[in-house]
Amino acid sequence: MSSPFEYITSGESHGPGLTAVIKNIPAGFKISSELINYDLERRQKGYGRGGRMKIEKDQVQILGGIRNNETTGTPLSLFIPNHDYKNWEGKKTEPITRPRPGHADLVGGIKYQREDLRDILERSSARETAVRTAVGSVAKQLLSPFQIQTASFVETLGGIEALKDSSVFSILEIQKITENSELRLLNPDFESKIKSFIDTVKENGDTLGGTIVVLADGIPPALGSFAMPETKLDSRIAAAFLSLQAIKGIEFGIGRQYAYLKGSEVHDEIFYNEKGFYRKTNRAGGIEGGMSNGERIFLKAFMKPIPTLMKPLLSVDIHTKKAFEAVKERSDVTAVPAAAVVGEALLAIEIAKAFFERFGMDNQNTIMKNFIEDQRKFEWLE
């Protein structure tokens, strides 16, 4: 039997729209298209975004799997129209033959033997993340009855660090602070400095990357497994994040600091009280041995600068083999704040998969019963 909450996306950047189908989704959960649209709107925000965001106002259409705003247990189908399609429909476009350094253009053209690289860039575009954000919003709504919440913020942008200890904030507090920031900063003291730097970089035709932090609270222990590599929760989350366009690295908990500290300085000691097992620190980022340990899951992902530059780098025409400046497409200066929102979606999806693997995938009543019973029985040596 296949796993719960499996999904597939389809569609191109300038095609009619983007589609996702989610299968093995449990019945009896309320799903709001308004909440999905809210997350889609959040993804489109952010200082430094390009002209495409002025054209699109993403709105989801639920085509199947929902009746009376409730999941039926059948595949859930989502569609997001591309408003820019009307500007492309029926028009003949010049072939793209100049691949952009850092993009999928050249290698994708080689792999699929395409003479027009637009066949590659249309699908490899980060526009695809709009429908993955919608899928993630569904996952969030499925997890909401179990008090599982997610949040995200931007920690660095263009090398400027806007550091803030997120452990002292609740998820709701993080959401409130970041939603009032055009850069999704948890530390608003750096807002004007980073905006000014973005403006300077834009004038020079360049782009910027950064670091996002994504968190989740309310995670029960024992999601995932140590038994097989593909069942480890952290490996699944890492794979999801590295599938996100422009993400080049990920770390959990204190991440790279593990390499510089002694064992006595990094491992989270275990304690016990009337509420059960707990830890006073969370350097592991909520995952030990490939499984959630009941603490907050938090991770960092590192995004490279967008490869589409208004001052293009050198490339080679795939037909003439002559050197040219790479093709220019409409682009953002930075999409790091948007990547943080997509990161929330990806984390919610992977948590949902592991959650329903553990507690069932048929209907909300059965899953809730299993969830409550599991919390009482986590003391397995009574």
N, C-alpha and C positions, 0 to 999 in steps of 0.2 A: 504494500500500500504506500502511496506517495505521502510526503510530509504535509503538515498543515500549513496553510497560508502561503502556498506557492503562487508566484505571479510571473507574468510575462508582459513586456511592453512592446509597442510597435508604433511606427510613425517617424516622420522626418521633420526637420526644422522648418521647412517652408511648404510642407505638404498640407493636406486638408486638416490634419490634427494629430493628436497623440492618443493612443489607446492603451489601456492595461486591463488584463483579465486576471482576477484572483480566484484560485480554486481552493477547495478544502477549507472553506471559511465557515465557522460555526453559525448555527441559526439562533435567532432570538435576541440579537444585539441591535440596539438603536444606532442608526447611522445618519448623520446630518450632512447634507450637501453644503449647508452654510458653513459648517466647521471646516470642511475640505476647502471651500473657497477662501476661508480666512487664512489657512496655511498657504494656499497658492498666492494670495496677496502678499503675505510675509516674504515669500521667496522672491517676489519681484521688486521688493524694496531694497534700499541700500545706497549709500553715497558712492558714486563712481560707476553706476550702471550705465549702459549704453542706450541707443535710440530704440532698440527693439522693445524695451519695457514701456515706451510711450505708445507703442502700437497695440501690444497685447494687454488684455485684461482677462486673465485666465479665469474661466468658470467651468466647473465640471458638469458633465451630464452623466447620470447614472442610468445605464441602458439595460441592466439586468441584475438579478440577485437580491433585489430589495423590493419589498411590498409593504406599503403603509409605514415607510421609514424604518423597516426592520429586516435584518438579514433572514433569508429563508433556508440557508444551507446550500444553495446552488451557487455556481460561479458568479462572482460580482464583476460587472463590466463597467469601466470608466472611460469617458471620452472628453478630451479637452480640445476645442477647435482652435486652429491657428488663424487669427484675424489677418495676419500678413499674407495668407494664402491668396486672397483676392488680388493682391498686387503682383502675383506670380502666375496665377492660373491662365493657361493657354498661351503664355508668352514664351518665345524661344530665347533661351539663355546661352551666352557664349560659354564654351567648354572651359573649365578650370584646368590648367596644365602646369601651374606653378605651385608646388606643395609648400606649405608653411612649416618651417622648422618648429619642432615641438608638438606637432599635431599628428593626427592619424592619416593625413592625406597621402603621403608617399607610400608608406608601408601597406596601407589599406588598398591603394591602387595596385601595388604589386601582387598582393594576396588574391584580390578578386579580378585582376586583369581588366581594370576599367580605364578607358581612354579619357573619360571626363571625371576628374576628381570630385566633382560635386556629388557624385553618387556615394562618395565616402563621407564627405564633411556634413552632408545633410543628416545622416544618422548619428555620426560620432559627436555632433554638436551637443553642448550642455543644455540645449533646449529640451532634450529628452528628460531632464531631471524634473520638469514640471509634473509629468504624470507619475514619476516615482514619489514626488512629494504628496500627491493625491493618495497613492497607495499607503504611504506612511501615515497619512492623516486617518485613514480607515483603521490602521493598526493601533494608533493612539486611542481611537474611540472604542475599540474592542478591549483594550487594556484598562480603560478608565474605570469600569465598575470594580476593579481590583485595586484601585488607588495607586496605579502605576503612572508616573508623570515624567515628562522629559523637558529639557531646556537646553539652550546653547548660548554661547557668546564668543566674540572675537577677542583673542588674547594678544595677537600681534598682527600688524598690517604694514607691509612695506618695510619691515625691520624695526618698526616702532613698537615697543612693548607697552601694553596697557594692562599691567599685571594687577590682579586682585584675588584674594583668597576666597574662592567660591564655597569652601566648606562651611563658612559661617552663615551662608544664605540658604533659605529654603528654595525649592524649585519655583514656587509661586513668586517669591521675591526676585529671583533671577529673571523670570519671565517679565515681571513688571518693569524692572530696570532696563532690560535690553530692548523691550518693545518701544521704549521712549528714546532710543538712540538710533540714529541713521546708520551707524556702523555696528550696531549690536554689541556695544562695549559694556562690560560690567563695571569698568572704571571710566566714568564720563569725563574725568579730568583731562583725558587725552583726545577728546573729540575734535576740538578745533585744530590741534597740531596735526592730526592725521588727515583731516579734510584739506588743510592747506597743502600738505605733501601730495595728496591725490591730485589736486588742481595743477601743481607744478609738473607732475609726471604726465598728466593729460596733455599739457601744452607741448611737451617733448615727444608726444606720440608713443609713449611707452605704457607698460602695464605693471601691476603689483600683485604679489601673493601674500600669504599670511598663515596664521595658525588659528584654528577654531577649537573650542572645547565643547563637548557634548556630554550631557549628564542624564541619569535616570534615577529616580527614587521609588521606593516601594517594591523593589525587586525581591521576590521570595528566594530563599536559598535553594540551591541544587538545580537551577536551570542549566542545561547543557550537560556534558559528561566528560570524564577523563578517559573513557574506555576506547574511543576511536578518534583519530585525528580530526575527522570531518564533523564530529559531534561536539567538539570543544567550542564553548560559547565565544571566547575571545577570538579564535581563529575565524569563526563565521562572521563576527562583527568586523574584523580586520578585512576580510575578503570583500564585504559589502562596501566599506569605505574606500578601498583601493579600486573599486569599480566606478567610483564617482570621478567624473572628468576633472583632471588637473590635481587630484590628490596623489601625493607622492610618498607619504609616510604616515604612520600612525603609532601612537604609544598609549599604553594603559597605565593608570596610576602615576607613579613618579617616573615611569618610562626610562629615559636615558640615564637618570641619576642612579639607577641600579648598578650601572657599570663602574661607578666611582665610589661606592659606599661599601661598608662591611655588612655581613649578614645580620649582625645584631642591630644595625641601624635602619634596616629596610623592612623586615618582616613584621606583620601586624600581630601582636600578642593576642591570645584568646582568653576571654573572661566569661564568667557565668553568674547570673543572678536570677531572681524569680521570673524574669521575662525570657530567660534562655541564654544562649551563647551570643556574645557580642565582642566587638573590638573597639578599642579606644582610638585607634588610628586607622587610616584607610589608604595606605601607600600602594596597595595592590589594585586600587581602582575598582573594588567590588567583585573581582574575579580571581579565584584561586583554583589551580588544577583544571582549568577549562570550565569551571562551574561558578555560577553566582554564589556569593557567600552571605548575602543578606544586607550588605552595605551598599552605599550609593555607587552605581557604576559611573565612572567618568574616564574620558579619553581625550586625547588631543590628535588632531589630524592636520597635516601640513600641505598647504595648497601652493602650487607653483604659479607664477604670473601667467596670465592668459596668453597663448601663443599668437593670437591675432593682434599685430601691432599696426598702429597708424603710420609708424615709421618702420617699414618692413625690413626684415633681415634678408640676407642673400639666399637664393635658392637656385635650382636648375630646372628648366622646362623639361617635362618628361618626354616631349616629342622631339624638340630640336636639340636638347642637351646643352643649350646655351644658358649662361648665367643671367638671372633676372632678379629683381626684387620680388619677394613672394607676394602672392595675391593679398589684397586688402579686403576684408569683410567687415561689416558693421560689428563693433565690439565694445565690451566694457573696459574701463580702466582697471577695475577690480570687481570681483564677484565673491569676495571672501564672506561678507555678511550673508549673502544668499546661500553660500555653501554651508553655513552653520545651520540654516533652516532645513536644507536637504539632509544634513547630517542627523538632525533630530528624527527625520522620517526613516532613515536607514537604520538607526538604532532601534526605533520602535518596531520596525519590521522584524529584525532579528530576535528581539525579545519576544515578540508575539509568536514567532515560529517555535522557539524553545518553550514558551509558556504553554502553548496548546499541545505540544508533544508530551508535556508532563501531566497536564490536567484534563486532557481530552479535547475533542474537536467537533463534537456533534451539536450540542446546544448549550445555551448559557446556563440553564438550571443545573445540568449535570456538571458542567465545568465549575460553577460556583460551589456546588456541594463538595466536589473533589478538592477544590482549593481550600475551603474552610477546614475540611477534615485533615488535610495535609499539614496545616499550620498547627493543629492540635497535636498531631502525631509526630512532629519533628523530633520530639524526645523519644528516640527509637530504643533506648535502653531503660525502660521503666520496669 
